Amino acid sequence: MLEDRTTAAPSATAWPAAYPQGYAVVDVETTGLARDDRIISAAVYRLDARGEVEDHWYTLVNPQRDPGPVWIHGLTSDVLRDAPLFPDVAEEFAARLDGRVLVAHNAVFDWQMIAREYARAEREAPVRQRLCTIALSKALDLPLPNHKLESLAAHFGVVQQRAHHALDDARVLAEAFRPSLLAAAAGDVRLPLHECRPLTEWSDRPAPRIGQQGGYGSYRPTSWRPSRKRPACPHPNPGRYEEGKRLKQGMRVAFSGDTSVERDLLEDRAVEAGLHVATSLSRLTSLLVTNDPDSGTSKVVKARQFGTPVVDEAAFGQLLADVEPADG
């Protein structure tokens, strides 16, 4: 039985009215951690408004490519060969997510993988908000040695049986999320909810051939989104963007949060227009592009501190159509 180490649950009248009405706790196992990797298994625990489990669902997915780090997830090409393709499970997966907040540990990774799979299937995931349990544990100031799932599970007395198995990881997270949610409600803590924007434009790349388990291609042990080496911007930085004026070649542009156009495509277009795409934000940044200017991401926070101009994705798209040439 789960040991609840939180404070007593708030009464029905005290439950925060702004809290969501339902959650979908999700875990996906993948062929790797990069933008071109694929989902190979997925699990969803549906929870009600107070974190009680309603039901759960699990599926394998044939990625039609090398399964990646088999030593981590245990899913070989033989195991996945007869599994359904993602388009075959997309409708059932969507039904489990519909109308709920997606909850995951490092939620941006799970959401991006899901959004890309739906984009490949020419569909849209019915997710509008996500909640990262790492961010929630920080908001609750839980005394964790680190932010690994096993540490969160241990804090709440949840026994992990099969690490890196989507169904068990989702179960563990669901059991740890409920006391976290109750603690947040009891302390009137604002949940760290972030907007999810489904991809409407996507560009895929050739994948490694099926069966090459030794050459796991895009797998990276330290980062789900490996850095891309771009040529140095040939133009000097002319300074900050001014509202009502044109972008100018050489301006440093940073991006934060979800975008409807896949991030790499958006960055490529900025580079092609002669802009400098920055991976971080500093006092030299000319412009921050974000669809969620009220979020607490480090780039948004720094933009406020430095007074960096901010525009949304749609406005940036219009500015890209008419970039002023660099001087000389």
Phi, psi and chi 1 to 4 in degrees:
 res  aa     phi    psi   chi1   chi2   chi3   chi4
   1 MET       -  142.2  178.0  179.7  -67.8      -
   2 LEU   -70.7  127.4  171.1   63.2      -      -
   3 GLU   -85.0  117.6  178.5 -174.6   -5.9      -
   4 ASP   -88.7  109.3 -171.3  -10.1      -      -
   5 ARG   -98.7   14.0  -59.0 -177.8 -175.1  176.4
   6 THR   -92.8  178.1   66.5      -      -      -
   7 THR   -73.1  167.8   55.3      -      -      -
   8 ALA   -60.0  147.4      -      -      -      -
   9 ALA   -65.7  140.6      -      -      -      -
  10 PRO   -68.1  153.6   23.7  -32.7      -      -
  11 SER   -70.5  168.2   65.1      -      -      -
  12 ALA   -58.2  -37.1      -      -      -      -
  13 THR   -73.5  -22.8   55.1      -      -      -
  14 ALA   -93.0   -9.0      -      -      -      -
  15 TRP   -63.5  130.8 -168.0  -97.1      -      -
  16 PRO   -58.5  125.2  -24.5   35.4      -      -
  17 ALA   -66.1  -25.9      -      -      -      -
  18 ALA   -80.5   -8.3      -      -      -      -
  19 TYR   -70.7  150.0  -83.3   24.4      -      -
  20 PRO   -62.3  162.6  -24.1   35.5      -      -
  21 GLN   -92.2   -9.5  -65.8  -56.7  -58.1      -
  22 GLY  -171.4  156.2      -      -      -      -
  23 TYR  -132.7  151.6  -55.7   88.1      -      -
  24 ALA  -122.5  104.2      -      -      -      -
  25 VAL   -82.2  121.7  176.9      -      -      -
  26 VAL  -123.2  143.4  173.2      -      -      -
  27 ASP  -139.3  135.6 -174.2   76.0      -      -
  28 VAL  -124.5  139.0  -63.1      -      -      -
  29 GLU  -101.1  144.4  -65.5  -59.7  -43.9      -
  30 THR  -135.3  167.5   65.2      -      -      -
  31 THR   -73.1  -11.8   60.5      -      -      -
  32 GLY   174.5 -163.0      -      -      -      -
  33 LEU  -118.1    4.2  -51.6  173.7      -      -
  34 ALA   -98.5  173.6      -      -      -      -
  35 ARG   -64.6  -24.2   66.5  179.1  -63.8  -83.1
  36 ASP   -94.3    1.3  -59.9  -44.9      -      -
  37 ASP   -78.6  166.3  -79.9  -62.6      -      -
  38 ARG  -125.4  155.9  -55.3  -64.3  -58.6  -88.6
  39 ILE   -77.8  134.9  -70.4  174.9      -      -
  40 ILE  -116.7  -14.5   54.3  175.8      -      -
  41 SER  -159.0  152.6   66.1      -      -      -
  42 ALA  -147.5  145.5      -      -      -      -
  43 ALA  -138.8  145.0      -      -      -      -
  44 VAL  -135.4  126.9 -178.8      -      -      -
  45 TYR  -105.8  118.2  -92.1   74.0      -      -
  46 ARG   -88.7  130.5  -70.8 -164.0  -70.6 -167.6
  47 LEU  -120.9  151.0  -48.2 -177.9      -      -
  48 ASP   -82.6 -172.4   66.2   13.9      -      -
  49 ALA   -60.2  -26.7      -      -      -      -
  50 ARG  -103.4   11.5  -70.1  171.3  176.0 -101.0
  51 GLY    87.8    8.2      -      -      -      -
  52 GLU   -79.0  137.7  -61.9  -71.9  -10.4      -
  53 VAL   -70.3  130.4  174.6      -      -      -
  54 GLU   -98.5  -47.1  -63.9  177.4  -25.2      -
  55 ASP  -166.8  175.7   58.1   29.0      -      -
  56 HIS  -143.7  161.8   64.3  -92.9      -      -
  57 TRP  -148.9  146.6  172.4   80.2      -      -
  58 TYR  -147.8  144.1  171.0   75.8      -      -
  59 THR  -150.1  148.3 -174.3      -      -      -
  60 LEU   -85.6  158.5  -65.6  175.0      -      -
  61 VAL  -138.0  129.2 -179.6      -      -      -
  62 ASN   -77.9  115.2 -175.6  -17.4      -      -
  63 PRO   -82.7   -6.4   33.5  -36.4      -      -
  64 GLN    57.4   35.6  -63.2 -176.9  -69.5      -
  65 ARG  -165.5 -179.8   56.0  156.2  -71.2  173.8
  66 ASP   -55.5  133.3  169.4   69.7      -      -
  67 PRO   -76.3   -3.8   28.2  -35.4      -      -
  68 GLY    82.0 -141.3      -      -      -      -
  69 PRO   -74.9   79.7   29.4  -35.7      -      -
  70 VAL   -59.0  -32.3  174.5      -      -      -
  71 TRP   -65.1  -15.2   63.1   92.2      -      -
  72 ILE   -93.9  -55.8  -66.2  177.8      -      -
  73 HIS   -95.5  -14.9   52.7   61.9      -      -
  74 GLY    75.6    8.2      -      -      -      -
  75 LEU  -102.1  107.3  -61.1  174.8      -      -
  76 THR   -89.3  171.2   64.5      -      -      -
  77 SER   -60.2  -37.1  -66.8      -      -      -
  78 ASP   -64.5  -41.8  -71.9  -19.3      -      -
  79 VAL   -64.8  -37.5  170.5      -      -      -
  80 LEU   -89.7  -10.9  -62.3  170.4      -      -
  81 ARG   -56.4  -43.3 -177.2  171.5  -68.7  115.4
  82 ASP   -97.6    8.2  -64.6  -34.7      -      -
  83 ALA   -72.9  155.3      -      -      -      -
  84 PRO   -66.9  153.4   24.4  -34.2      -      -
  85 LEU   -75.9  162.1  -56.5  179.4      -      -
  86 PHE   -58.9  -43.1 -171.2   85.0      -      -
  87 PRO   -57.4  -25.8  -27.5   37.5      -      -
  88 ASP   -74.9  -23.6  -61.9  -32.0      -      -
  89 VAL  -109.0   -2.1  -58.7      -      -      -
  90 ALA   -59.4  -40.1      -      -      -      -
  91 GLU   -67.5  -44.9 -176.0  173.6   -6.0      -
  92 GLU   -65.6  -41.3  177.2   67.4   16.1      -
  93 PHE   -59.2  -46.1 -160.2  177.5      -      -
  94 ALA   -61.6  -39.4      -      -      -      -
  95 ALA   -62.2  -32.1      -      -      -      -
  96 ARG   -75.3  -25.3  -58.6  -80.6  167.4  173.8
  97 LEU   -93.4  -24.9  -58.7  173.5      -      -
  98 ASP   -56.4  127.5 -165.7   19.2      -      -
  99 GLY    76.5    9.2      -      -      -      -
 100 ARG  -122.5  160.0  -63.4  169.5 -175.8  -93.9
 101 VAL   -83.7  128.1  170.2      -      -      -
 102 LEU   -76.3  125.6 -176.5  149.5      -      -
 103 VAL  -115.0  129.5  177.2      -      -      -
 104 ALA  -154.0  162.9      -      -      -      -
 105 HIS   -92.4  113.9 -155.4   65.2      -      -
 106 ASN    66.3   61.3 -170.3   12.9      -      -
 107 ALA   -62.0  -28.8      -      -      -      -
 108 VAL   -62.1  -35.5   66.9      -      -      -
 109 PHE   -67.0  -52.1  170.0   75.3      -      -
 110 ASP   -60.2  -42.4  -67.8   79.8      -      -
 111 TRP   -64.1  -44.5  163.7 -117.5      -      -
 112 GLN   -62.9  -40.5  -70.1  -74.4    3.7      -
 113 MET   -64.2  -42.4  -64.6  -58.3  -63.8      -
 114 ILE   -66.4  -45.3  -68.8  167.3      -      -
 115 ALA   -59.6  -39.5      -      -      -      -
 116 ARG   -68.9  -38.8  -71.3  166.7 -178.2  154.8
 117 GLU   -64.0  -41.1  -71.9  -71.3    5.1      -
 118 TYR   -67.7  -35.0  -85.6   94.8      -      -
 119 ALA   -64.8  -41.6      -      -      -      -
 120 ARG   -61.2  -36.9  -69.4 -175.7 -176.3   98.4
 121 ALA   -82.4    3.6      -      -      -      -
 122 GLU    57.9   42.1  -61.2 -177.9  -13.4      -
 123 ARG  -134.0  180.0  -61.9 -174.0   55.8  168.1
 124 GLU  -130.3  127.5 -160.2  174.8  -80.8      -
 125 ALA   -71.2  132.6      -      -      -      -
 126 PRO   -81.5   55.1   33.3  -36.0      -      -
 127 VAL  -118.0  129.1  178.3      -      -      -
 128 ARG  -116.3  -18.5  -64.5  -63.4  172.9  -96.5
 129 GLN  -143.1  150.8  -72.4 -176.3  -50.4      -
 130 ARG  -131.5  159.1   65.6  174.0  178.6  -96.0
 131 LEU  -135.8  124.5 -173.2  156.9      -      -
 132 CYS   -95.1  126.0  180.0      -      -      -
 133 THR   -71.5  -19.3   46.6      -      -      -
 134 ILE   -67.1  -46.7  -65.0  175.3      -      -
 135 ALA   -63.0  -38.0      -      -      -      -
 136 LEU   -66.7  -41.0 -179.8   56.8      -      -
 137 SER   -64.3  -33.1   66.3      -      -      -
 138 LYS   -69.5  -41.6  -69.2  178.8  179.4  178.9
 139 ALA   -63.3  -32.0      -      -      -      -
 140 LEU   -85.8   -7.4  -67.0  172.3      -      -
 141 ASP    56.8   45.8 -161.6   22.6      -      -
 142 LEU   -69.7  139.9  -62.5 -178.1      -      -
 143 PRO   -79.8   70.3   30.9  -36.1      -      -
 144 LEU   -99.1  143.4  -55.3  178.1      -      -
 145 PRO   -70.2  -26.2   25.3  -34.8      -      -
 146 ASN  -160.2 -176.2   53.2   54.7      -      -
 147 HIS  -109.5   31.0  -66.2  -69.9      -      -
 148 LYS   -75.6  154.2  -64.3 -180.0  179.2  179.4
 149 LEU   -60.0  -39.9  177.3   57.8      -      -
 150 GLU   -63.8  -30.5   53.5  -98.3   39.1      -
 151 SER   -71.3  -41.0  -63.0      -      -      -
 152 LEU   -64.2  -42.5 -178.1   64.3      -      -
 153 ALA   -62.0  -46.0      -      -      -      -
 154 ALA   -61.7  -37.3      -      -      -      -
 155 HIS   -59.7  -37.4  176.7   76.0      -      -
 156 PHE  -100.5   10.5  -70.8  113.6      -      -
 157 GLY    72.2   26.1      -      -      -      -
 158 VAL   -91.6  129.6 -179.8      -      -      -
 159 VAL   -89.1  122.4  177.9      -      -      -
 160 GLN   -91.7  123.5 -165.9  169.6   22.1      -
 161 GLN   -98.4  -40.7  -62.1  171.2  -13.2      -
 162 ARG  -138.0   88.1  -65.1 -177.5   63.2 -173.7
 163 ALA   -61.4  141.1      -      -      -      -
 164 HIS    69.0   19.1  -58.9  -65.1      -      -
 165 HIS  -105.4  122.3 -175.6  -76.8      -      -
 166 ALA   -54.4  -43.2      -      -      -      -
 167 LEU   -66.7  -43.2 -175.8   58.9      -      -
 168 ASP   -72.5  -38.0 -164.8   59.0      -      -
 169 ASP   -62.8  -39.7  -79.4   -6.3      -      -
 170 ALA   -67.1  -39.0      -      -      -      -
 171 ARG   -61.8  -48.2  173.9 -166.4   62.1   81.0
 172 VAL   -58.8  -44.2  167.8      -      -      -
 173 LEU   -67.5  -38.7 -169.3   57.3      -      -
 174 ALA   -62.0  -41.5      -      -      -      -
 175 GLU   -69.9  -31.2  -68.8 -172.7   18.3      -
 176 ALA   -82.2  -26.6      -      -      -      -
 177 PHE   -71.2  -37.7  175.7   64.2      -      -
 178 ARG   -57.7  -52.9 -179.9  175.9  179.7  -87.1
 179 PRO   -64.6  -29.2   19.8  -31.6      -      -
 180 SER   -65.2  -43.2  -62.1      -      -      -
 181 LEU   -64.3  -42.5  179.8   63.7      -      -
 182 LEU   -63.9  -39.0  -65.9  177.3      -      -
 183 ALA   -66.0  -39.2      -      -      -      -
 184 ALA   -64.2  -43.6      -      -      -      -
 185 ALA   -65.7  -41.6      -      -      -      -
 186 ALA   -64.1  -34.1      -      -      -      -
 187 GLY   -94.9    6.2      -      -      -      -
 188 ASP    53.3   43.5 -161.6   23.2      -      -
 189 VAL   -84.5  133.0  173.8      -      -      -
 190 ARG   -71.5  125.3 -178.5  179.9  178.0 -177.9
 191 LEU   -69.8  138.3  -63.6 -179.4      -      -
 192 PRO   -79.0   74.3   29.6  -34.9      -      -
 193 LEU   -89.0  138.3  -59.8  174.3      -      -
 194 HIS  -127.6  144.8  -70.9  -84.7      -      -
 195 GLU   -68.5  142.8 -179.3 -175.6   10.3      -
 196 CYS  -113.0  124.4  -70.4      -      -      -
 197 ARG  -110.3  111.6  -76.2 -178.4  170.7 -108.2
 198 PRO   -61.0  146.8  -22.3   33.6      -      -
 199 LEU   -73.3  130.6  -69.5  173.4      -      -
 200 THR  -108.4   -9.7   57.7      -      -      -
 201 GLU  -141.1  128.9 -170.6  173.0  -13.1      -
 202 TRP  -143.9  146.2  164.0  -97.9      -      -
 203 SER  -133.8  117.7  176.2      -      -      -
 204 ASP   -93.7  164.3 -139.8  -20.7      -      -
 205 ARG  -125.6  159.4  -61.4  170.3 -176.1  164.9
 206 PRO   -57.3  139.3  -23.1   33.7      -      -
 207 ALA  -103.2  160.3      -      -      -      -
 208 PRO   -59.7  150.8  -22.4   32.6      -      -
 209 ARG   -68.5  143.3 -173.3  163.0   51.3   85.4
 210 ILE   -59.6  138.2  -65.6  174.4      -      -
 211 GLY    98.1   -9.5      -      -      -      -
 212 GLN   -86.9   65.5  -65.9 -179.2  -28.3      -
 213 GLN   -69.0  -21.6  -67.2  176.6    8.8      -
 214 GLY   -78.7  -27.5      -      -      -      -
 215 GLY  -107.7   81.8      -      -      -      -
 216 TYR   -84.3   21.4   40.2   88.8      -      -
 217 GLY    54.4 -106.9      -      -      -      -
 218 SER   -87.4    4.0   56.0      -      -      -
 219 TYR   -63.2  131.8  176.0   68.8      -      -
 220 ARG  -130.8  127.4  -62.6  -70.6 -174.5  -86.0
 221 PRO   -74.2  -15.7   27.3  -34.2      -      -
 222 THR  -115.0  -17.9   56.7      -      -      -
 223 SER  -149.1  132.4  172.0      -      -      -
 224 TRP   -76.2  -16.4   67.8  -92.2      -      -
 225 ARG  -128.6   89.3 -171.7  172.6 -177.6  -92.2
 226 PRO   -61.1  148.6   23.1  -32.5      -      -
 227 SER   -69.2  149.9   60.3      -      -      -
 228 ARG  -109.6  127.1  -58.3  177.4   69.0 -158.6
 229 LYS   -79.9  118.0  -69.9 -173.6  177.3  179.4
 230 ARG  -112.0  151.1  -57.2 -178.4 -174.3  -84.7
 231 PRO   -64.7  149.5   21.7  -32.4      -      -
 232 ALA   -61.8  142.3      -      -      -      -
 233 CYS   -65.5  127.3 -178.0      -      -      -
 234 PRO   -77.9   -5.7   29.5  -34.8      -      -
 235 HIS  -109.0  143.1  -48.2  -64.5      -      -
 236 PRO   -69.6  154.5   26.2  -34.1      -      -
 237 ASN   -75.1  117.0 -176.0   -2.5      -      -
 238 PRO   -82.5   -0.8   31.1  -34.3      -      -
 239 GLY   113.7 -162.6      -      -      -      -
 240 ARG   -80.3  152.5  -72.1 -174.6  169.8  177.9
 241 TYR   -71.4  140.7  165.1   73.6      -      -
 242 GLU  -114.6  131.2  -64.3 -178.6   32.2      -
 243 GLU   -55.8  135.4 -174.2  176.8   -3.2      -
 244 GLY    89.3  -10.3      -      -      -      -
 245 LYS  -106.8  178.1  -65.4 -172.9  176.6 -179.1
 246 ARG   -88.4  153.6  -61.7  159.1   65.2 -170.6
 247 LEU   -67.2  154.2  -71.5  173.5      -      -
 248 LYS  -127.0  140.4 -169.6  170.1 -175.7  176.5
 249 GLN   -53.3  137.7  -71.0 -177.5  -30.2      -
 250 GLY   100.1  -16.2      -      -      -      -
 251 MET   -63.6  142.3  -76.9 -173.7  171.2      -
 252 ARG   -89.7  121.7  -63.0  174.6   64.7   97.7
 253 VAL  -119.2  131.9  178.9      -      -      -
 254 ALA  -117.6  154.3      -      -      -      -
 255 PHE  -122.9  146.6  -62.4   86.3      -      -
 256 SER  -144.6  137.0  177.4      -      -      -
 257 GLY    83.6 -175.6      -      -      -      -
 258 ASP   -74.2  144.5  -66.2  -17.7      -      -
 259 THR  -129.5  151.5   51.6      -      -      -
 260 SER   -73.3  -34.3  -63.1      -      -      -
 261 VAL   -89.2  131.3  175.4      -      -      -
 262 GLU   -51.5  136.7 -149.7  -81.3  -28.3      -
 263 ARG   -54.2  -44.5  177.2   71.6   66.2   81.4
 264 ASP   -61.3  -38.5  -76.9  -10.9      -      -
 265 LEU   -64.3  -43.4  -74.4 -179.8      -      -
 266 LEU   -63.8  -42.4 -157.9   56.3      -      -
 267 GLU   -66.3  -39.9  -68.6 -179.4   -6.2      -
 268 ASP   -59.6  -41.2  -73.7  -14.0      -      -
 269 ARG   -66.0  -36.6  -71.3  170.4 -172.1  169.2
 270 ALA   -65.0  -42.6      -      -      -      -
 271 VAL   -64.3  -43.6  170.2      -      -      -
 272 GLU   -61.6  -28.0  -70.5  166.0    4.5      -
 273 ALA   -82.2   -3.8      -      -      -      -
 274 GLY    95.4   14.5      -      -      -      -
 275 LEU   -92.9  160.0  -56.8  175.1      -      -
 276 HIS   -99.5  114.2  177.5  154.0      -      -
 277 VAL   -84.6  118.6  172.5      -      -      -
 278 ALA  -101.4  138.1      -      -      -      -
 279 THR   -85.5  -13.0   57.0      -      -      -
 280 SER  -136.4  171.6   60.5      -      -      -
 281 LEU  -114.1  132.8 -164.5  137.8      -      -
 282 SER  -138.0 -176.1   71.0      -      -      -
 283 ARG   -67.0  -16.8  -63.7 -177.6 -173.2  -83.1
 284 LEU   -87.9   -7.9  -61.6  177.0      -      -
 285 THR   -66.9  131.1  -55.3      -      -      -
 286 SER   -82.4  -31.6  -53.4      -      -      -
 287 LEU  -160.7  140.3 -178.5   69.0      -      -
 288 LEU  -110.5  130.5  174.8   66.1      -      -
 289 VAL  -105.9  118.6 -180.0      -      -      -
 290 THR  -153.4  144.1  179.6      -      -      -
 291 ASN   -91.7   -2.2  -70.4  -47.1      -      -
 292 ASP  -133.9   74.7 -169.6    4.8      -      -
 293 PRO   -69.0  -10.5   25.1  -34.4      -      -
 294 ASP   -97.9    3.5  -63.8  -38.4      -      -
 295 SER   -72.5  167.7   72.6      -      -      -
 296 GLY  -103.2   24.4      -      -      -      -
 297 THR   -65.2  157.0   65.2      -      -      -
 298 SER   -61.5  -36.6   60.5      -      -      -
 299 LYS   -67.3  -42.0  -70.8  178.8 -176.1  175.9
 300 VAL   -65.4  -42.6  169.0      -      -      -
 301 VAL   -61.4  -44.9  170.6      -      -      -
 302 LYS   -66.1  -36.2  -73.2 -176.9  178.3  178.5
 303 ALA   -60.5  -40.5      -      -      -      -
 304 ARG   -64.5  -44.1  -67.8 -163.4 -160.7  103.1
 305 GLN   -63.3  -40.7  -67.7  174.2  -13.8      -
 306 PHE   -91.1   -8.1  -60.6  153.1      -      -
 307 GLY    71.9   28.0      -      -      -      -
 308 THR   -70.5  131.9  -53.4      -      -      -
 309 PRO   -59.8  146.5  -21.8   32.4      -      -
 310 VAL  -130.6  133.6  176.8      -      -      -
 311 VAL  -134.3  159.9  -60.0      -      -      -
 312 ASP   -88.8  176.0   63.4   17.8      -      -
 313 GLU   -61.2  -41.8 -179.9 -176.2    1.2      -
 314 ALA   -63.3  -44.5      -      -      -      -
 315 ALA   -65.1  -38.2      -      -      -      -
 316 PHE   -64.1  -39.3 -178.2   67.8      -      -
 317 GLY   -59.7  -39.2      -      -      -      -
 318 GLN   -68.7  -39.5  -66.3  177.4  -17.0      -
 319 LEU   -66.0  -33.7  -70.4  169.2      -      -
 320 LEU   -64.2  -25.7  -88.5 -176.1      -      -
 321 ALA   -71.0  -13.8      -      -      -      -
 322 ASP  -147.6   69.6 -174.6   24.8      -      -
 323 VAL   -87.7  130.1  176.5      -      -      -
 324 GLU   -71.3  134.5 -176.9  179.8  -13.1      -
 325 PRO   -63.0  152.4  -20.0   31.8      -      -
 326 ALA   -68.2  155.6      -      -      -      -
 327 ASP   -65.8  143.9  -64.7  -28.5      -      -
 328 GLY    76.8      -      -      -      -      -
